[in-house]
Amino acid sequence: MHADTAARPGTHAGPRRVLIVLCATEIISWGVLYYAFPVLLPTISTSTGWSLAAITAGFSASQVVAGLVGIPVGRLLDRHGPRAVMTTGSVIAVLALVALATADSLAWFTAAWLLAGVAMAGVFYAPAFAALTRWYGPRRVSALTALTLVAGLASTVFAPLTAVLNDLVDWRGTYLVLAGFLAVTTIPLHLLGLRLPWPMIEHETAHAPSAVARSRPFLVLVIAMSLAAFSVYAVVINLVPLLTERGMTTSAAAVALGVGGIGQVLGRLGYGRLAARTSVRTRTLLVLLVSAAATVLLGVVPGPALLLIAGSVLAGVTRGIFTLVQATAITDRWGPVHYGRLNGLLTAPVMLTAAIAPWAGSALAAWLGGYPAVFVVLGVIGVLAAALSTASVPR
């Protein structure tokens, strides 16, 4: 079978079912494992007496674990497909949430987050992207776009839901309820909804994964994407402090952040057209440069509020597209044959930089004397990532 075809050419019912299943499980997994945490964070600290920094450190550690575990998970995906990986990930996620809810010490709480990191490697974007890349073949961009559009609503759905549950049953009860909900939804959906035969595709000796992983273009791609992720995710977490420093109220700054989320959706909607009209080198460079420009704009423009909100929307647009640029980076350069393994090697350092970005942004603000200077530095980092990306395309 050709390396860029779906499992059963000419039929779409099976892949379409998989896409629907993954849209449902991604929005639930992200909502429960990721977006519930910032809502519950103040309550956890008040209830336990643990510091916000110590609690957040456990959550950040889960992101690091997810990136590291994603490397062997990628190899399993290439060989066996996503069904067993994602079902097991859901089971581990339930156990981790129960452990979080019952933690009576900071050490136990942190260990529970480390276990959650293992689950994230099995249920977040990486395995879902691998599944759609293999099953959809040439139609993968539209499938990946649809998935990220739906999963992008995770915070919209689960942030308010988590707040309501927290008011009713406190943070421990909230995590137990969310664990039960995740168990009765994602476990059977992954087990029963991902039964489509895993297509075996030709191994192209010219693109052997070990050779690709050692090649200069791949190493440059890893560095460029890691730097870009650092800049992008530091902007997200530190936007509200920047805008309040500019004189906006916390509520107005939160609205600006939310409007940026709308920009993220708009960016993903337009990615298919961008991919069709540009080369991989051009669109990667363009997206990273515009992201850097939006970041610098937020750092140097003092106001008015509408202009700052426009900058937030532009940053959201590029953030949305960046997710898809990363998702398609491997197949656009080396094809889908070893997508799982290579994407795991790419994702690990990207998740590491994304994990330290929130802390690094606040640390830089203290060192540089404010958030505007931080955003200028983040923009410069984005420009460096864009420049490096031009050398990430193999001949």
Phi, psi and chi 1 to 4 in degrees:
 res  aa     phi    psi   chi1   chi2   chi3   chi4
   1 MET       -  142.7 -177.5  178.1  -66.4      -
   2 HIS   -67.0  150.4 -171.6  -89.1      -      -
   3 ALA   -68.7  -14.2      -      -      -      -
   4 ASP  -119.9   31.8 -151.6   28.0      -      -
   5 THR  -114.9  157.3   57.0      -      -      -
   6 ALA   -80.3  179.4      -      -      -      -
   7 ALA   -62.4  -40.6      -      -      -      -
   8 ARG  -136.3   87.4  -61.1  177.0   64.5 -178.3
   9 PRO   -54.0  138.1  -23.4   34.3      -      -
  10 GLY    93.1  -12.1      -      -      -      -
  11 THR  -121.3  139.9   64.1      -      -      -
  12 HIS  -121.6   -9.4  -54.9  -52.2      -      -
  13 ALA   -61.9  -45.3      -      -      -      -
  14 GLY   -62.5  -55.7      -      -      -      -
  15 PRO   -58.6  -35.9  -27.7   36.3      -      -
  16 ARG   -64.1  -40.3 -171.3  179.8  -63.3  117.1
  17 ARG   -62.4  -42.5 -176.9 -169.0   69.4 -139.4
  18 VAL   -60.6  -43.1  166.8      -      -      -
  19 LEU   -61.1  -43.5  177.1   58.4      -      -
  20 ILE   -62.2  -44.4  -66.3  170.9      -      -
  21 VAL   -60.5  -47.7  165.9      -      -      -
  22 LEU   -67.9  -34.2  -69.7  175.8      -      -
  23 CYS   -59.8  -43.5  -76.6      -      -      -
  24 ALA   -67.4  -47.0      -      -      -      -
  25 THR   -73.4  -29.7   60.6      -      -      -
  26 GLU   -70.2  -42.6  -74.2  -58.7  -60.7      -
  27 ILE   -65.6  -34.9 -165.9  172.1      -      -
  28 ILE   -72.7  -47.1  -65.2  169.3      -      -
  29 SER   -62.8  -47.4  -62.5      -      -      -
  30 TRP   -64.0  -43.0  -84.6   97.5      -      -
  31 GLY   -62.5  -43.3      -      -      -      -
  32 VAL   -79.2  -46.8  170.7      -      -      -
  33 LEU   -83.6  -22.6  -69.8  171.3      -      -
  34 TYR  -117.0  -58.6 -167.1   90.8      -      -
  35 TYR   -80.0  -15.7  -71.0  108.4      -      -
  36 ALA   -70.1  -30.8      -      -      -      -
  37 PHE   -60.7  -52.4  173.5   74.4      -      -
  38 PRO   -61.6  -27.7   17.3  -29.7      -      -
  39 VAL   -70.0  -39.5  177.2      -      -      -
  40 LEU   -85.9  -14.3  -62.6  175.1      -      -
  41 LEU   -52.7  -52.1  175.6   58.9      -      -
  42 PRO   -61.6  -39.4  -20.9   33.8      -      -
  43 THR   -65.7  -41.3  -55.9      -      -      -
  44 ILE   -59.9  -44.8  -64.0  172.1      -      -
  45 SER   -64.0  -45.1 -179.7      -      -      -
  46 THR   -64.9  -40.3  -58.4      -      -      -
  47 SER   -72.1  -37.4  171.5      -      -      -
  48 THR   -99.6  -23.9   60.9      -      -      -
  49 GLY    85.9   -0.7      -      -      -      -
  50 TRP   -74.5  147.2  -54.8  -29.5      -      -
  51 SER   -72.1  153.9   70.7      -      -      -
  52 LEU   -60.7  -38.9  -68.2  172.9      -      -
  53 ALA   -64.0  -42.4      -      -      -      -
  54 ALA   -67.7  -39.2      -      -      -      -
  55 ILE   -66.9  -44.3  -63.9  169.8      -      -
  56 THR   -66.0  -31.3  -55.5      -      -      -
  57 ALA   -60.6  -39.9      -      -      -      -
  58 GLY   -62.5  -42.3      -      -      -      -
  59 PHE   -64.6  -43.3  178.4   73.8      -      -
  60 SER   -62.9  -37.2  -64.8      -      -      -
  61 ALA   -61.9  -33.0      -      -      -      -
  62 SER   -63.2  -34.5   71.6      -      -      -
  63 GLN   -67.8  -38.8  -49.3  -59.2  -64.1      -
  64 VAL   -64.3  -45.6  176.6      -      -      -
  65 VAL   -60.4  -42.7  170.1      -      -      -
  66 ALA   -59.0  -41.8      -      -      -      -
  67 GLY   -65.9  -42.7      -      -      -      -
  68 LEU   -69.2  -43.7  -64.2  175.4      -      -
  69 VAL   -67.5  -26.4  174.9      -      -      -
  70 GLY   -61.2  -22.9      -      -      -      -
  71 ILE   -66.9  -55.5  -63.7  173.8      -      -
  72 PRO   -66.9  -30.9   21.6  -32.8      -      -
  73 VAL   -61.7  -37.8  163.9      -      -      -
  74 GLY   -60.5  -38.4      -      -      -      -
  75 ARG   -66.0  -41.1  -64.1 -179.2 -179.6 -179.5
  76 LEU   -63.0  -38.6  -68.8  173.6      -      -
  77 LEU   -63.4  -43.9  -72.3  166.5      -      -
  78 ASP   -59.5  -38.3  -79.5  -20.8      -      -
  79 ARG   -84.6  -41.1  -66.1  175.8 -176.5  175.2
  80 HIS  -120.3  -10.3  -53.3  -66.8      -      -
  81 GLY    89.0 -179.8      -      -      -      -
  82 PRO   -90.3  -12.1   33.1  -35.4      -      -
  83 ARG   -59.7  -55.5 -174.0 -173.2 -178.7 -159.6
  84 ALA   -66.8  -40.3      -      -      -      -
  85 VAL   -61.6  -48.9  166.9      -      -      -
  86 MET   -75.3  -32.6  -59.5 -167.2   78.3      -
  87 THR   -65.8  -45.9  -57.2      -      -      -
  88 THR   -62.1  -41.2  -57.5      -      -      -
  89 GLY   -59.1  -39.6      -      -      -      -
  90 SER   -66.1  -40.3  -69.3      -      -      -
  91 VAL   -62.6  -45.5  172.4      -      -      -
  92 ILE   -63.9  -37.0  -64.5  173.9      -      -
  93 ALA   -60.8  -42.3      -      -      -      -
  94 VAL   -61.9  -45.3  172.6      -      -      -
  95 LEU   -61.8  -40.7  -63.3  175.7      -      -
  96 ALA   -65.1  -40.7      -      -      -      -
  97 LEU   -66.3  -39.7  -69.7  169.3      -      -
  98 VAL   -64.0  -39.7  172.5      -      -      -
  99 ALA   -64.2  -39.2      -      -      -      -
 100 LEU   -61.7  -45.4  -75.6  171.5      -      -
 101 ALA   -65.2  -27.9      -      -      -      -
 102 THR  -104.8    5.3   56.1      -      -      -
 103 ALA   -65.0  126.5      -      -      -      -
 104 ASP  -110.5    6.0   56.9    2.8      -      -
 105 SER  -145.6  157.5   68.5      -      -      -
 106 LEU   -64.0  -35.3 -177.6   59.8      -      -
 107 ALA   -63.4  -44.4      -      -      -      -
 108 TRP   -64.7  -40.5 -178.0 -100.2      -      -
 109 PHE   -61.1  -44.5 -176.5   82.5      -      -
 110 THR   -66.1  -41.2  -57.9      -      -      -
 111 ALA   -62.0  -36.6      -      -      -      -
 112 ALA   -64.3  -37.2      -      -      -      -
 113 TRP   -69.1  -34.7  -88.2  119.6      -      -
 114 LEU   -62.9  -40.0  -63.2  179.5      -      -
 115 LEU   -65.5  -38.4 -176.8   62.2      -      -
 116 ALA   -62.0  -33.7      -      -      -      -
 117 GLY   -62.0  -38.3      -      -      -      -
 118 VAL   -61.6  -42.8  176.7      -      -      -
 119 ALA   -63.1  -42.5      -      -      -      -
 120 MET   -57.9  -38.7  -68.5  173.2 -172.5      -
 121 ALA   -61.5  -26.3      -      -      -      -
 122 GLY   -96.4  -12.7      -      -      -      -
 123 VAL  -128.5  -10.4  -61.4      -      -      -
 124 PHE   -81.7 -158.9  -86.7    7.2      -      -
 125 TYR   -59.9  -40.3  -85.4  146.0      -      -
 126 ALA   -54.7  -52.4      -      -      -      -
 127 PRO   -67.6  -33.4   21.0  -32.2      -      -
 128 ALA   -66.8  -41.3      -      -      -      -
 129 PHE   -62.5  -41.4  -73.7  166.4      -      -
 130 ALA   -61.5  -41.6      -      -      -      -
 131 ALA   -62.5  -48.6      -      -      -      -
 132 LEU   -70.8  -34.2  -64.0 -178.8      -      -
 133 THR   -61.7  -42.8  -64.8      -      -      -
 134 ARG   -76.8  -45.0 -176.3   75.0   66.3   91.7
 135 TRP   -76.4  -29.9  -87.5  -40.0      -      -
 136 TYR   -94.4  -17.0  -92.1   81.9      -      -
 137 GLY    55.5 -125.9      -      -      -      -
 138 PRO   -63.1  -19.1  -20.3   31.9      -      -
 139 ARG   -92.9   15.5  -61.1  177.9  -69.2  119.0
 140 ARG   -64.8  -33.4   57.1 -177.7  170.2  -95.3
 141 VAL   -61.5  -43.9  169.9      -      -      -
 142 SER   -65.3  -37.8   60.6      -      -      -
 143 ALA   -68.7  -44.9      -      -      -      -
 144 LEU   -63.3  -38.4  -66.8  169.5      -      -
 145 THR   -62.7  -46.7  -58.9      -      -      -
 146 ALA   -60.0  -42.9      -      -      -      -
 147 LEU   -62.9  -47.7  176.4   65.7      -      -
 148 THR   -69.5  -29.6   54.1      -      -      -
 149 LEU   -62.9  -48.1  -76.8  172.0      -      -
 150 VAL   -69.0  -47.7  173.5      -      -      -
 151 ALA   -63.4  -25.2      -      -      -      -
 152 GLY   -63.6  -14.4      -      -      -      -
 153 LEU   -87.5    2.4  -61.7  173.4      -      -
 154 ALA   -56.8  -45.4      -      -      -      -
 155 SER   -68.4  -36.0   60.4      -      -      -
 156 THR   -61.6  -37.1  -54.5      -      -      -
 157 VAL   -84.9  -48.6  174.4      -      -      -
 158 PHE   -89.8  -20.7  -81.0   88.9      -      -
 159 ALA   -64.7  -52.5      -      -      -      -
 160 PRO   -67.1  -35.8   20.1  -30.5      -      -
 161 LEU   -61.7  -42.6  174.5   61.2      -      -
 162 THR   -63.5  -40.1  -59.0      -      -      -
 163 ALA   -62.3  -41.9      -      -      -      -
 164 VAL   -63.8  -46.8  170.4      -      -      -
 165 LEU   -61.6  -40.2  -72.9  172.4      -      -
 166 ASN   -61.7  -37.7 -171.8   40.1      -      -
 167 ASP   -67.3  -30.3  -70.7  -21.7      -      -
 168 LEU   -86.6  -43.6  -66.7  175.0      -      -
 169 VAL  -131.3   15.8  -66.1      -      -      -
 170 ASP    63.4  177.9   77.4   25.3      -      -
 171 TRP   -70.1  -34.2   72.4  -88.0      -      -
 172 ARG   -67.6  -45.6  -65.5 -176.5 -173.4  -85.4
 173 GLY   -63.0  -35.3      -      -      -      -
 174 THR   -61.4  -46.3  -62.3      -      -      -
 175 TYR   -65.5  -33.6  -92.5  132.7      -      -
 176 LEU   -68.1  -42.3  -72.7  175.2      -      -
 177 VAL   -63.1  -44.7  171.4      -      -      -
 178 LEU   -65.1  -35.7  -68.2  176.2      -      -
 179 ALA   -63.1  -42.8      -      -      -      -
 180 GLY   -64.7  -41.1      -      -      -      -
 181 PHE   -64.7  -43.3  179.2   66.6      -      -
 182 LEU   -63.2  -37.9 -169.3  142.6      -      -
 183 ALA   -64.8  -43.4      -      -      -      -
 184 VAL   -82.5   -7.8  -58.9      -      -      -
 185 THR  -109.5  -62.7   53.7      -      -      -
 186 THR   -74.2  -33.1   63.5      -      -      -
 187 ILE   -63.0  -53.7  -67.4  176.0      -      -
 188 PRO   -67.4  -33.0   19.9  -31.2      -      -
 189 LEU   -64.7  -44.0  -77.4  172.2      -      -
 190 HIS   -67.2  -41.2  -72.9  149.2      -      -
 191 LEU   -68.7  -42.2 -178.5   62.7      -      -
 192 LEU   -99.2  -24.6  -57.7  176.0      -      -
 193 GLY   -92.7   -9.2      -      -      -      -
 194 LEU  -113.3   38.4  -59.0  179.7      -      -
 195 ARG   -90.6    4.2  -67.5 -178.7  -64.6  174.7
 196 LEU   -60.7  134.2 -165.8   64.9      -      -
 197 PRO   -54.9  137.1  -25.6   34.9      -      -
 198 TRP   -80.5  114.9 -168.8 -123.3      -      -
 199 PRO   -67.6  131.5   24.3  -32.6      -      -
 200 MET   -87.2  127.7  -58.8  -55.2  -65.1      -
 201 ILE  -122.1  155.9   52.8 -175.9      -      -
 202 GLU   -63.0  140.4  -64.9  175.3   -3.4      -
 203 HIS   -90.8  115.3  -73.8 -116.9      -      -
 204 GLU   -88.3  113.1  -58.1  169.5    4.8      -
 205 THR   -60.1  -29.5   55.1      -      -      -
 206 ALA   -66.7  -21.9      -      -      -      -
 207 HIS  -116.2   39.3  -69.7  162.4      -      -
 208 ALA   -58.0  135.0      -      -      -      -
 209 PRO   -60.1  -37.6   20.0  -32.0      -      -
 210 SER   -65.6  -38.5   56.6      -      -      -
 211 ALA   -68.4  -42.2      -      -      -      -
 212 VAL   -62.1  -45.9  171.3      -      -      -
 213 ALA   -62.3  -26.2      -      -      -      -
 214 ARG   -93.5   -5.9  -67.6 -166.7  -58.6  -93.3
 215 SER   -74.8  154.1   67.9      -      -      -
 216 ARG   -61.8  -45.3  179.5 -178.2  175.1 -175.1
 217 PRO   -58.1  -39.5  -26.3   35.7      -      -
 218 PHE   -67.8  -44.5 -176.3   82.9      -      -
 219 LEU   -63.2  -38.9  -64.2  175.2      -      -
 220 VAL   -66.0  -40.2  171.1      -      -      -
 221 LEU   -60.0  -44.5  176.0   66.9      -      -
 222 VAL   -59.0  -45.4  168.8      -      -      -
 223 ILE   -65.9  -44.7  -64.4  170.9      -      -
 224 ALA   -62.7  -46.5      -      -      -      -
 225 MET   -67.9  -34.6  -73.1  -63.4  177.5      -
 226 SER   -66.9  -44.5  -62.3      -      -      -
 227 LEU   -63.7  -41.9  -70.4  173.4      -      -
 228 ALA   -63.9  -41.7      -      -      -      -
 229 ALA   -63.9  -40.3      -      -      -      -
 230 PHE   -57.0  -47.8  179.8   87.8      -      -
 231 SER   -66.0  -47.2  176.0      -      -      -
 232 VAL   -62.3  -47.9  166.2      -      -      -
 233 TYR   -79.8  -25.7  -67.8  108.6      -      -
 234 ALA   -66.3  -36.3      -      -      -      -
 235 VAL   -63.1  -44.8  165.8      -      -      -
 236 VAL   -59.0  -49.8  174.1      -      -      -
 237 ILE   -72.9  -30.7  -57.8  -60.0      -      -
 238 ASN  -102.2    7.3  -66.4  -76.2      -      -
 239 LEU   -66.7  -46.0 -179.3   62.5      -      -
 240 VAL   -61.0  -46.9  170.4      -      -      -
 241 PRO   -59.0  -37.2  -26.0   35.1      -      -
 242 LEU   -61.9  -48.7  168.9   78.6      -      -
 243 LEU   -67.8  -35.7  -63.9 -179.6      -      -
 244 THR   -68.3  -32.7   54.2      -      -      -
 245 GLU   -66.8  -27.8 -159.2  170.1  -71.7      -
 246 ARG   -79.8   -3.5  -66.8  -66.8 -163.2 -166.6
 247 GLY   108.1   -3.4      -      -      -      -
 248 MET   -78.0  149.2  -65.5  175.6   65.4      -
 249 THR   -70.3  161.8   65.5      -      -      -
 250 THR   -61.2  -38.5  -59.0      -      -      -
 251 SER   -64.6  -44.0  -62.5      -      -      -
 252 ALA   -65.3  -39.1      -      -      -      -
 253 ALA   -65.0  -38.0      -      -      -      -
 254 ALA   -64.6  -37.7      -      -      -      -
 255 VAL   -63.8  -41.9  169.4      -      -      -
 256 ALA   -60.5  -41.0      -      -      -      -
 257 LEU   -64.3  -40.8 -179.9   61.3      -      -
 258 GLY   -65.8  -39.3      -      -      -      -
 259 VAL   -64.7  -33.2  172.9      -      -      -
 260 GLY   -60.7  -32.7      -      -      -      -
 261 GLY   -63.0  -35.9      -      -      -      -
 262 ILE   -63.9  -41.2  -63.8  173.9      -      -
 263 GLY   -60.2  -35.7      -      -      -      -
 264 GLN   -60.7  -43.1 -175.5  169.8  -67.2      -
 265 VAL   -64.4  -43.5  172.1      -      -      -
 266 LEU   -62.7  -40.3  -66.1  175.5      -      -
 267 GLY   -61.1  -42.9      -      -      -      -
 268 ARG   -67.7  -33.7  -71.5  171.0  178.1  169.7
 269 LEU   -62.7  -32.6  -77.5  172.5      -      -
 270 GLY   -92.1   -0.1      -      -      -      -
 271 TYR   -67.5  -38.1 -178.8   73.9      -      -
 272 GLY   -57.5  -43.0      -      -      -      -
 273 ARG   -67.6  -39.5 -171.6  170.9  -59.8  174.8
 274 LEU   -63.3  -43.3  176.6   67.0      -      -
 275 ALA   -64.2  -34.8      -      -      -      -
 276 ALA   -72.3  -24.8      -      -      -      -
 277 ARG  -106.0   -4.3  -63.7 -176.8  177.0 -178.4
 278 THR  -132.5  158.3   57.7      -      -      -
 279 SER   -80.1  164.7   67.4      -      -      -
 280 VAL   -62.6  -38.0   59.3      -      -      -
 281 ARG   -65.1  -44.9  177.2 -178.0  -79.7  107.2
 282 THR   -65.8  -47.9  -61.1      -      -      -
 283 ARG   -70.2  -34.1   65.1  176.2  166.0  -86.9
 284 THR   -64.7  -46.7  -55.4      -      -      -
 285 LEU   -59.8  -46.0  175.4   64.5      -      -
 286 LEU   -62.3  -47.8  179.0   63.3      -      -
 287 VAL   -63.2  -44.6  170.2      -      -      -
 288 LEU   -69.6  -35.1  -62.9 -172.3      -      -
 289 LEU   -68.5  -43.2  -81.5  179.8      -      -
 290 VAL   -65.4  -38.5  174.2      -      -      -
 291 SER   -61.0  -44.2  177.3      -      -      -
 292 ALA   -63.6  -40.3      -      -      -      -
 293 ALA   -64.1  -41.9      -      -      -      -
 294 ALA   -63.4  -38.3      -      -      -      -
 295 THR   -66.0  -45.6  -56.7      -      -      -
 296 VAL   -63.4  -40.1  171.7      -      -      -
 297 LEU   -56.0  -45.8  175.3   69.0      -      -
 298 LEU   -64.1  -30.2  -72.0  167.0      -      -
 299 GLY   -79.1  -30.6      -      -      -      -
 300 VAL  -103.8  -18.9  -60.0      -      -      -
 301 VAL   -91.8  118.1  175.1      -      -      -
 302 PRO   -78.4  -18.1   27.6  -34.1      -      -
 303 GLY   163.6 -173.9      -      -      -      -
 304 PRO   -73.5 -179.9   29.3  -35.4      -      -
 305 ALA   -59.5  -38.1      -      -      -      -
 306 LEU   -63.0  -37.0  -76.1  177.6      -      -
 307 LEU   -70.0  -37.1 -172.5   56.4      -      -
 308 LEU   -67.2  -37.7  -67.5  171.8      -      -
 309 ILE   -65.7  -39.0  -68.8  173.5      -      -
 310 ALA   -61.2  -39.9      -      -      -      -
 311 GLY   -63.3  -36.8      -      -      -      -
 312 SER   -65.4  -40.3  176.9      -      -      -
 313 VAL   -63.8  -45.0  172.7      -      -      -
 314 LEU   -62.2  -41.2 -178.8   59.1      -      -
 315 ALA   -62.5  -37.9      -      -      -      -
 316 GLY   -65.4  -40.7      -      -      -      -
 317 VAL   -59.2  -48.7  168.8      -      -      -
 318 THR   -69.4  -31.9   56.2      -      -      -
 319 ARG   -65.3  -41.3 -175.7  166.9   67.7 -110.8
 320 GLY   -63.4  -42.8      -      -      -      -
 321 ILE   -69.5  -35.4  -60.9  176.5      -      -
 322 PHE   -58.2  -38.6  174.7   73.7      -      -
 323 THR   -56.9  -42.1  -57.9      -      -      -
 324 LEU   -78.2  -32.3  -70.3  168.0      -      -
 325 VAL   -61.1  -42.4  167.1      -      -      -
 326 GLN   -67.7  -41.8 -178.6 -173.1  -20.7      -
 327 ALA   -63.2  -32.4      -      -      -      -
 328 THR  -102.2    3.0   56.7      -      -      -
 329 ALA   -60.4  -41.1      -      -      -      -
 330 ILE   -71.2  -50.8  -61.2  -60.8      -      -
 331 THR   -66.6  -33.8   46.3      -      -      -
 332 ASP   -66.4  -23.3  -75.6  -13.9      -      -
 333 ARG  -105.9  -40.2  -69.8  164.8  173.0   80.1
 334 TRP  -127.5    6.2  -64.0  -77.2      -      -
 335 GLY    82.6  176.4      -      -      -      -
 336 PRO   -91.0    0.4   34.6  -35.6      -      -
 337 VAL   -56.5  -50.6  179.7      -      -      -
 338 HIS  -115.9   39.7  -58.4  -69.5      -      -
 339 TYR   -57.5  -47.8  178.3   87.4      -      -
 340 GLY   -57.5  -49.8      -      -      -      -
 341 ARG   -66.6  -48.0 -179.2  175.5  177.3 -178.8
 342 LEU   -68.1  -38.5  -67.1  174.8      -      -
 343 ASN   -67.5  -33.2 -166.6   57.7      -      -
 344 GLY   -62.3  -42.3      -      -      -      -
 345 LEU   -66.8  -32.7  -67.8  170.8      -      -
 346 LEU   -75.4  -40.9  170.8   63.4      -      -
 347 THR   -71.0  -33.4  -59.4      -      -      -
 348 ALA   -55.8  -56.0      -      -      -      -
 349 PRO   -68.9  -29.6   21.2  -31.5      -      -
 350 VAL   -63.3  -44.5  169.2      -      -      -
 351 MET   -67.2  -32.8  -69.3 -166.7   70.1      -
 352 LEU   -63.8  -48.2  175.7   60.8      -      -
 353 THR   -66.4  -36.4   56.3      -      -      -
 354 ALA   -65.1  -32.7      -      -      -      -
 355 ALA   -70.8  -36.9      -      -      -      -
 356 ILE   -89.5  -10.0   65.6  174.1      -      -
 357 ALA   -58.6  -45.8      -      -      -      -
 358 PRO   -58.8  -46.9  -25.7   36.0      -      -
 359 TRP   -64.6  -43.0  168.2   82.7      -      -
 360 ALA   -62.8  -38.5      -      -      -      -
 361 GLY   -62.2  -45.4      -      -      -      -
 362 SER   -68.7  -36.1   58.4      -      -      -
 363 ALA   -65.5  -41.6      -      -      -      -
 364 LEU   -64.0  -36.9  -79.9  171.9      -      -
 365 ALA   -62.6  -41.2      -      -      -      -
 366 ALA   -66.6  -36.7      -      -      -      -
 367 TRP   -75.8  -39.0 -176.5   48.0      -      -
 368 LEU   -91.9   -7.9  -63.2  173.7      -      -
 369 GLY    88.6   18.6      -      -      -      -
 370 GLY   152.6  164.9      -      -      -      -
 371 TYR   -77.5  -29.0  -76.7   92.8      -      -
 372 PRO   -55.8  -43.4  -29.6   37.7      -      -
 373 ALA   -65.0  -35.1      -      -      -      -
 374 VAL   -59.9  -44.2  171.7      -      -      -
 375 PHE   -67.7  -32.7  -85.8   61.9      -      -
 376 VAL   -65.3  -44.0  173.1      -      -      -
 377 VAL   -62.0  -43.1  170.3      -      -      -
 378 LEU   -62.9  -36.2  -66.9  175.3      -      -
 379 GLY   -65.0  -40.5      -      -      -      -
 380 VAL   -63.2  -40.7  171.4      -      -      -
 381 ILE   -61.6  -39.5  -67.9  172.9      -      -
 382 GLY   -63.1  -39.8      -      -      -      -
 383 VAL   -63.3  -41.6  171.6      -      -      -
 384 LEU   -61.7  -42.1  176.4   59.3      -      -
 385 ALA   -61.1  -42.1      -      -      -      -
 386 ALA   -62.8  -43.9      -      -      -      -
 387 ALA   -62.9  -43.0      -      -      -      -
 388 LEU   -64.6  -35.1  -74.4  171.6      -      -
 389 SER   -60.3  -24.4   73.2      -      -      -
 390 THR   -68.1  -18.7   60.9      -      -      -
 391 ALA  -100.6   13.2      -      -      -      -
 392 SER   -97.9    3.9   68.3      -      -      -
 393 VAL  -103.1  119.1 -179.4      -      -      -
 394 PRO   -67.2  155.6   24.7  -33.0      -      -
 395 ARG   -72.2      -  -65.4  179.0 -179.0  177.1
